[in-house]
Amino acid sequence: MGGVSLTWDPPTQLLAVIVDLLNAANWQRGGGKGQRPKPIERPGDHAAKDTKRWGTPVPLAEGRRILDEWSD
């Protein structure tokens, strides 16, 4: 079953961290003027806050059972 991954691979995570740190460092060197930069949103960041959109979390075994049913 194909689909969209809710996680990034380690190199992509590392690049996002680097960009976040560079943005924060440049903002700080600029005297902290203007709005503080926001970190890049990672996949799944909002899922825990938005249970109405994503539903209620289920145990891993239950999720696997559901996916196995879909792939039949």
Biopython code that builds the backbone (N, CA, C, O; Angstrom):
import numpy as np
from Bio.PDB.StructureBuilder import StructureBuilder

atoms = [
    (1, "MET", "N", (0.851, -1.183, 0.000)),
    (1, "MET", "CA", (0.000, 0.000, 0.000)),
    (1, "MET", "C", (0.888, 1.235, 0.000)),
    (1, "MET", "O", (1.708, 1.394, 0.904)),
    (2, "GLY", "N", (0.750, 2.107, -0.983)),
    (2, "GLY", "CA", (1.539, 3.333, -1.039)),
    (2, "GLY", "C", (0.890, 4.421, -0.210)),
    (2, "GLY", "O", (-0.281, 4.327, 0.158)),
    (3, "GLY", "N", (1.660, 5.452, 0.080)),
    (3, "GLY", "CA", (1.090, 6.548, 0.846)),
    (3, "GLY", "C", (2.128, 7.588, 1.176)),
    (3, "GLY", "O", (3.293, 7.482, 0.794)),
    (4, "VAL", "N", (1.686, 8.578, 1.881)),
    (4, "VAL", "CA", (2.558, 9.673, 2.270)),
    (4, "VAL", "C", (3.174, 9.346, 3.622)),
    (4, "VAL", "O", (2.474, 8.952, 4.554)),
    (5, "SER", "N", (4.469, 9.511, 3.722)),
    (5, "SER", "CA", (5.159, 9.270, 4.985)),
    (5, "SER", "C", (4.942, 10.456, 5.921)),
    (5, "SER", "O", (4.982, 11.611, 5.496)),
    (6, "LEU", "N", (4.712, 10.161, 7.189)),
    (6, "LEU", "CA", (4.521, 11.225, 8.167)),
    (6, "LEU", "C", (5.819, 11.605, 8.854)),
    (6, "LEU", "O", (5.817, 12.393, 9.800)),
    (7, "THR", "N", (6.926, 11.050, 8.384)),
    (7, "THR", "CA", (8.223, 11.373, 8.976)),
    (7, "THR", "C", (9.214, 11.742, 7.881)),
    (7, "THR", "O", (9.022, 11.415, 6.710)),
    (8, "TRP", "N", (10.257, 12.417, 8.280)),
    (8, "TRP", "CA", (11.353, 12.747, 7.362)),
    (8, "TRP", "C", (12.518, 11.830, 7.662)),
    (8, "TRP", "O", (12.678, 11.360, 8.788)),
    (9, "ASP", "N", (13.331, 11.577, 6.650)),
    (9, "ASP", "CA", (14.535, 10.796, 6.871)),
    (9, "ASP", "C", (15.559, 11.656, 7.619)),
    (9, "ASP", "O", (15.425, 12.879, 7.644)),
    (10, "PRO", "N", (16.579, 11.041, 8.228)),
    (10, "PRO", "CA", (17.549, 11.802, 9.032)),
    (10, "PRO", "C", (18.214, 12.973, 8.298)),
    (10, "PRO", "O", (18.349, 14.040, 8.897)),
    (11, "PRO", "N", (18.636, 12.833, 7.036)),
    (11, "PRO", "CA", (19.254, 13.998, 6.378)),
    (11, "PRO", "C", (18.286, 15.184, 6.245)),
    (11, "PRO", "O", (18.699, 16.335, 6.385)),
    (12, "THR", "N", (17.023, 14.914, 5.981)),
    (12, "THR", "CA", (16.043, 15.991, 5.863)),
    (12, "THR", "C", (15.810, 16.654, 7.217)),
    (12, "THR", "O", (15.691, 17.876, 7.299)),
    (13, "GLN", "N", (15.743, 15.852, 8.277)),
    (13, "GLN", "CA", (15.607, 16.406, 9.630)),
    (13, "GLN", "C", (16.802, 17.300, 9.953)),
    (13, "GLN", "O", (16.640, 18.393, 10.496)),
    (14, "LEU", "N", (18.000, 16.831, 9.616)),
    (14, "LEU", "CA", (19.216, 17.595, 9.885)),
    (14, "LEU", "C", (19.203, 18.926, 9.135)),
    (14, "LEU", "O", (19.556, 19.959, 9.704)),
    (15, "LEU", "N", (18.802, 18.912, 7.875)),
    (15, "LEU", "CA", (18.720, 20.157, 7.111)),
    (15, "LEU", "C", (17.720, 21.127, 7.725)),
    (15, "LEU", "O", (17.976, 22.331, 7.768)),
    (16, "ALA", "N", (16.593, 20.626, 8.198)),
    (16, "ALA", "CA", (15.598, 21.492, 8.826)),
    (16, "ALA", "C", (16.160, 22.119, 10.104)),
    (16, "ALA", "O", (15.924, 23.296, 10.375)),
    (17, "VAL", "N", (16.896, 21.340, 10.881)),
    (17, "VAL", "CA", (17.514, 21.869, 12.105)),
    (17, "VAL", "C", (18.532, 22.951, 11.751)),
    (17, "VAL", "O", (18.591, 23.990, 12.409)),
    (18, "ILE", "N", (19.331, 22.708, 10.716)),
    (18, "ILE", "CA", (20.339, 23.694, 10.299)),
    (18, "ILE", "C", (19.670, 25.000, 9.882)),
    (18, "ILE", "O", (20.109, 26.081, 10.276)),
    (19, "VAL", "N", (18.616, 24.899, 9.091)),
    (19, "VAL", "CA", (17.903, 26.104, 8.647)),
    (19, "VAL", "C", (17.315, 26.842, 9.848)),
    (19, "VAL", "O", (17.414, 28.066, 9.932)),
    (20, "ASP", "N", (16.703, 26.104, 10.781)),
    (20, "ASP", "CA", (16.139, 26.741, 11.984)),
    (20, "ASP", "C", (17.219, 27.479, 12.772)),
    (20, "ASP", "O", (17.011, 28.611, 13.207)),
    (21, "LEU", "N", (18.381, 26.832, 12.956)),
    (21, "LEU", "CA", (19.465, 27.457, 13.721)),
    (21, "LEU", "C", (20.039, 28.681, 13.010)),
    (21, "LEU", "O", (20.340, 29.689, 13.650)),
    (22, "LEU", "N", (20.191, 28.592, 11.685)),
    (22, "LEU", "CA", (20.682, 29.754, 10.936)),
    (22, "LEU", "C", (19.705, 30.921, 11.006)),
    (22, "LEU", "O", (20.117, 32.069, 11.168)),
    (23, "ASN", "N", (18.424, 30.633, 10.885)),
    (23, "ASN", "CA", (17.421, 31.699, 10.991)),
    (23, "ASN", "C", (17.471, 32.355, 12.373)),
    (23, "ASN", "O", (17.417, 33.580, 12.484)),
    (24, "ALA", "N", (17.572, 31.548, 13.411)),
    (24, "ALA", "CA", (17.619, 32.091, 14.773)),
    (24, "ALA", "C", (18.903, 32.887, 15.000)),
    (24, "ALA", "O", (18.878, 33.946, 15.626)),
    (25, "ALA", "N", (20.021, 32.377, 14.493)),
    (25, "ALA", "CA", (21.299, 33.070, 14.670)),
    (25, "ALA", "C", (21.302, 34.407, 13.932)),
    (25, "ALA", "O", (21.768, 35.411, 14.472)),
    (26, "ASN", "N", (20.789, 34.429, 12.714)),
    (26, "ASN", "CA", (20.733, 35.684, 11.955)),
    (26, "ASN", "C", (19.811, 36.691, 12.634)),
    (26, "ASN", "O", (20.123, 37.881, 12.686)),
    (27, "TRP", "N", (18.690, 36.226, 13.147)),
    (27, "TRP", "CA", (17.768, 37.104, 13.875)),
    (27, "TRP", "C", (18.463, 37.679, 15.116)),
    (27, "TRP", "O", (18.339, 38.868, 15.411)),
    (28, "GLN", "N", (19.193, 36.823, 15.836)),
    (28, "GLN", "CA", (19.888, 37.257, 17.043)),
    (28, "GLN", "C", (20.994, 38.262, 16.707)),
    (28, "GLN", "O", (21.139, 39.275, 17.391)),
    (29, "ARG", "N", (21.773, 37.985, 15.659)),
    (29, "ARG", "CA", (22.844, 38.911, 15.263)),
    (29, "ARG", "C", (22.280, 40.246, 14.778)),
    (29, "ARG", "O", (22.964, 41.269, 14.819)),
    (30, "GLY", "N", (21.051, 40.228, 14.328)),
    (30, "GLY", "CA", (20.402, 41.458, 13.884)),
    (30, "GLY", "C", (19.821, 42.239, 15.047)),
    (30, "GLY", "O", (19.085, 43.204, 14.837)),
    (31, "GLY", "N", (20.134, 41.843, 16.252)),
    (31, "GLY", "CA", (19.656, 42.564, 17.433)),
    (31, "GLY", "C", (18.296, 42.102, 17.917)),
    (31, "GLY", "O", (17.703, 42.744, 18.783)),
    (32, "GLY", "N", (17.796, 41.020, 17.386)),
    (32, "GLY", "CA", (16.499, 40.511, 17.822)),
    (32, "GLY", "C", (15.350, 41.400, 17.383)),
    (32, "GLY", "O", (14.276, 41.382, 17.984)),
    (33, "LYS", "N", (15.580, 42.177, 16.334)),
    (33, "LYS", "CA", (14.528, 43.073, 15.847)),
    (33, "LYS", "C", (13.584, 42.288, 14.952)),
    (33, "LYS", "O", (13.980, 41.333, 14.284)),
    (34, "GLY", "N", (12.367, 42.700, 14.955)),
    (34, "GLY", "CA", (11.370, 42.008, 14.143)),
    (34, "GLY", "C", (10.871, 40.763, 14.838)),
    (34, "GLY", "O", (11.236, 40.459, 15.973)),
    (35, "GLN", "N", (10.032, 40.063, 14.123)),
    (35, "GLN", "CA", (9.427, 38.856, 14.683)),
    (35, "GLN", "C", (10.448, 37.725, 14.731)),
    (35, "GLN", "O", (11.198, 37.504, 13.781)),
    (36, "ARG", "N", (10.461, 37.022, 15.847)),
    (36, "ARG", "CA", (11.369, 35.882, 16.009)),
    (36, "ARG", "C", (11.022, 34.825, 14.959)),
    (36, "ARG", "O", (9.845, 34.524, 14.763)),
    (37, "PRO", "N", (12.021, 34.259, 14.284)),
    (37, "PRO", "CA", (11.714, 33.276, 13.241)),
    (37, "PRO", "C", (11.078, 32.011, 13.816)),
    (37, "PRO", "O", (11.444, 31.547, 14.896)),
    (38, "LYS", "N", (10.134, 31.475, 13.082)),
    (38, "LYS", "CA", (9.469, 30.248, 13.507)),
    (38, "LYS", "C", (10.190, 29.059, 12.877)),
    (38, "LYS", "O", (10.640, 29.137, 11.734)),
    (39, "PRO", "N", (10.301, 27.966, 13.617)),
    (39, "PRO", "CA", (10.948, 26.777, 13.049)),
    (39, "PRO", "C", (10.130, 26.207, 11.887)),
    (39, "PRO", "O", (8.921, 26.421, 11.798)),
    (40, "ILE", "N", (10.799, 25.494, 11.018)),
    (40, "ILE", "CA", (10.122, 24.812, 9.921)),
    (40, "ILE", "C", (9.193, 23.760, 10.526)),
    (40, "ILE", "O", (9.580, 23.014, 11.425)),
    (41, "GLU", "N", (7.975, 23.715, 10.023)),
    (41, "GLU", "CA", (7.023, 22.735, 10.541)),
    (41, "GLU", "C", (7.407, 21.346, 10.045)),
    (41, "GLU", "O", (7.591, 21.122, 8.848)),
    (42, "ARG", "N", (7.524, 20.426, 10.986)),
    (42, "ARG", "CA", (7.864, 19.050, 10.654)),
    (42, "ARG", "C", (6.585, 18.256, 10.431)),
    (42, "ARG", "O", (5.545, 18.579, 11.004)),
    (43, "PRO", "N", (6.658, 17.220, 9.604)),
    (43, "PRO", "CA", (5.492, 16.368, 9.409)),
    (43, "PRO", "C", (5.032, 15.772, 10.735)),
    (43, "PRO", "O", (5.842, 15.261, 11.509)),
    (44, "GLY", "N", (3.750, 15.840, 10.986)),
    (44, "GLY", "CA", (3.204, 15.274, 12.210)),
    (44, "GLY", "C", (3.233, 16.203, 13.403)),
    (44, "GLY", "O", (2.703, 15.847, 14.456)),
    (45, "ASP", "N", (3.841, 17.400, 13.285)),
    (45, "ASP", "CA", (3.914, 18.328, 14.420)),
    (45, "ASP", "C", (2.533, 18.696, 14.945)),
    (45, "ASP", "O", (2.319, 18.747, 16.156)),
    (46, "HIS", "N", (1.608, 18.949, 14.046)),
    (46, "HIS", "CA", (0.287, 19.412, 14.460)),
    (46, "HIS", "C", (-0.668, 18.260, 14.750)),
    (46, "HIS", "O", (-1.755, 18.492, 15.280)),
    (47, "ALA", "N", (-0.302, 17.048, 14.424)),
    (47, "ALA", "CA", (-1.214, 15.913, 14.577)),
    (47, "ALA", "C", (-1.619, 15.703, 16.032)),
    (47, "ALA", "O", (-2.780, 15.401, 16.307)),
    (48, "ALA", "N", (-0.697, 15.857, 16.956)),
    (48, "ALA", "CA", (-1.011, 15.632, 18.365)),
    (48, "ALA", "C", (-1.957, 16.704, 18.887)),
    (48, "ALA", "O", (-2.756, 16.434, 19.784)),
    (49, "LYS", "N", (-1.882, 17.912, 18.343)),
    (49, "LYS", "CA", (-2.736, 19.009, 18.796)),
    (49, "LYS", "C", (-4.108, 18.963, 18.135)),
    (49, "LYS", "O", (-5.077, 19.490, 18.682)),
    (50, "ASP", "N", (-4.199, 18.346, 16.978)),
    (50, "ASP", "CA", (-5.399, 18.410, 16.165)),
    (50, "ASP", "C", (-6.066, 17.041, 16.073)),
    (50, "ASP", "O", (-6.110, 16.442, 14.999)),
    (51, "THR", "N", (-6.588, 16.544, 17.200)),
    (51, "THR", "CA", (-7.179, 15.210, 17.203)),
    (51, "THR", "C", (-8.496, 15.178, 16.439)),
    (51, "THR", "O", (-8.913, 14.109, 15.993)),
    (52, "LYS", "N", (-9.169, 16.326, 16.274)),
    (52, "LYS", "CA", (-10.415, 16.332, 15.509)),
    (52, "LYS", "C", (-10.125, 16.035, 14.043)),
    (52, "LYS", "O", (-10.906, 15.353, 13.379)),
    (53, "ARG", "N", (-9.021, 16.537, 13.544)),
    (53, "ARG", "CA", (-8.683, 16.314, 12.142)),
    (53, "ARG", "C", (-8.128, 14.905, 11.934)),
    (53, "ARG", "O", (-8.496, 14.226, 10.976)),
    (54, "TRP", "N", (-7.258, 14.475, 12.816)),
    (54, "TRP", "CA", (-6.548, 13.215, 12.617)),
    (54, "TRP", "C", (-7.178, 12.038, 13.344)),
    (54, "TRP", "O", (-6.799, 10.894, 13.094)),
    (55, "GLY", "N", (-8.123, 12.284, 14.232)),
    (55, "GLY", "CA", (-8.757, 11.195, 14.952)),
    (55, "GLY", "C", (-8.021, 10.852, 16.233)),
    (55, "GLY", "O", (-7.077, 11.535, 16.630)),
    (56, "THR", "N", (-8.462, 9.798, 16.861)),
    (56, "THR", "CA", (-7.889, 9.358, 18.127)),
    (56, "THR", "C", (-6.755, 8.374, 17.863)),
    (56, "THR", "O", (-6.906, 7.470, 17.041)),
    (57, "PRO", "N", (-5.624, 8.532, 18.544)),
    (57, "PRO", "CA", (-4.521, 7.588, 18.346)),
    (57, "PRO", "C", (-4.943, 6.168, 18.718)),
    (57, "PRO", "O", (-5.743, 5.964, 19.631)),
    (58, "VAL", "N", (-4.398, 5.200, 18.005)),
    (58, "VAL", "CA", (-4.668, 3.796, 18.303)),
    (58, "VAL", "C", (-3.346, 3.098, 18.579)),
    (58, "VAL", "O", (-2.300, 3.549, 18.113)),
    (59, "PRO", "N", (-3.381, 2.005, 19.331)),
    (59, "PRO", "CA", (-2.148, 1.248, 19.567)),
    (59, "PRO", "C", (-1.545, 0.767, 18.243)),
    (59, "PRO", "O", (-2.263, 0.563, 17.265)),
    (60, "LEU", "N", (-0.252, 0.594, 18.225)),
    (60, "LEU", "CA", (0.465, 0.205, 17.015)),
    (60, "LEU", "C", (-0.077, -1.101, 16.430)),
    (60, "LEU", "O", (-0.254, -1.212, 15.216)),
    (61, "ALA", "N", (-0.336, -2.071, 17.274)),
    (61, "ALA", "CA", (-0.838, -3.366, 16.788)),
    (61, "ALA", "C", (-2.187, -3.187, 16.094)),
    (61, "ALA", "O", (-2.442, -3.819, 15.069)),
    (62, "GLU", "N", (-3.038, -2.347, 16.633)),
    (62, "GLU", "CA", (-4.346, -2.088, 16.030)),
    (62, "GLU", "C", (-4.190, -1.391, 14.675)),
    (62, "GLU", "O", (-4.893, -1.716, 13.719)),
    (63, "GLY", "N", (-3.265, -0.432, 14.603)),
    (63, "GLY", "CA", (-3.001, 0.264, 13.347)),
    (63, "GLY", "C", (-2.492, -0.695, 12.278)),
    (63, "GLY", "O", (-2.891, -0.608, 11.117)),
    (64, "ARG", "N", (-1.622, -1.596, 12.668)),
    (64, "ARG", "CA", (-1.099, -2.586, 11.712)),
    (64, "ARG", "C", (-2.214, -3.502, 11.218)),
    (64, "ARG", "O", (-2.263, -3.850, 10.038)),
    (65, "ARG", "N", (-3.113, -3.892, 12.132)),
    (65, "ARG", "CA", (-4.228, -4.747, 11.749)),
    (65, "ARG", "C", (-5.109, -4.036, 10.724)),
    (65, "ARG", "O", (-5.535, -4.640, 9.739)),
    (66, "ILE", "N", (-5.378, -2.764, 10.956)),
    (66, "ILE", "CA", (-6.203, -1.980, 10.025)),
    (66, "ILE", "C", (-5.520, -1.878, 8.661)),
    (66, "ILE", "O", (-6.160, -2.075, 7.628)),
    (67, "LEU", "N", (-4.225, -1.573, 8.657)),
    (67, "LEU", "CA", (-3.510, -1.473, 7.382)),
    (67, "LEU", "C", (-3.455, -2.800, 6.659)),
    (67, "LEU", "O", (-3.535, -2.841, 5.431)),
    (68, "ASP", "N", (-3.318, -3.890, 7.404)),
    (68, "ASP", "CA", (-3.310, -5.214, 6.777)),
    (68, "ASP", "C", (-4.652, -5.495, 6.098)),
    (68, "ASP", "O", (-4.687, -6.081, 5.016)),
    (69, "GLU", "N", (-5.756, -5.078, 6.726)),
    (69, "GLU", "CA", (-7.074, -5.256, 6.128)),
    (69, "GLU", "C", (-7.187, -4.455, 4.827)),
    (69, "GLU", "O", (-7.760, -4.944, 3.853)),
    (70, "TRP", "N", (-6.656, -3.245, 4.799)),
    (70, "TRP", "CA", (-6.733, -2.390, 3.609)),
    (70, "TRP", "C", (-5.924, -2.953, 2.455)),
    (70, "TRP", "O", (-6.301, -2.799, 1.293)),
    (71, "SER", "N", (-4.809, -3.610, 2.774)),
    (71, "SER", "CA", (-3.921, -4.090, 1.711)),
    (71, "SER", "C", (-4.404, -5.393, 1.079)),
    (71, "SER", "O", (-3.846, -5.837, 0.075)),
    (72, "ASP", "N", (-5.425, -6.003, 1.651)),
    (72, "ASP", "CA", (-5.945, -7.268, 1.089)),
    (72, "ASP", "C", (-6.683, -7.029, -0.193)),
    (72, "ASP", "O", (-7.185, -7.974, -0.802)),
]
sb = StructureBuilder()
sb.init_structure("model")
sb.init_model(0)
sb.init_chain("A")
sb.init_seg("    ")
for serial, (resi, resn, name, xyz) in enumerate(atoms, 1):
    if name == "N":
        sb.init_residue(resn, " ", resi, " ")
    sb.init_atom(name, np.array(xyz, "f"), 0.0, 1.0, " ", f" {name:<3s}", serial, name[0])
structure = sb.get_structure()
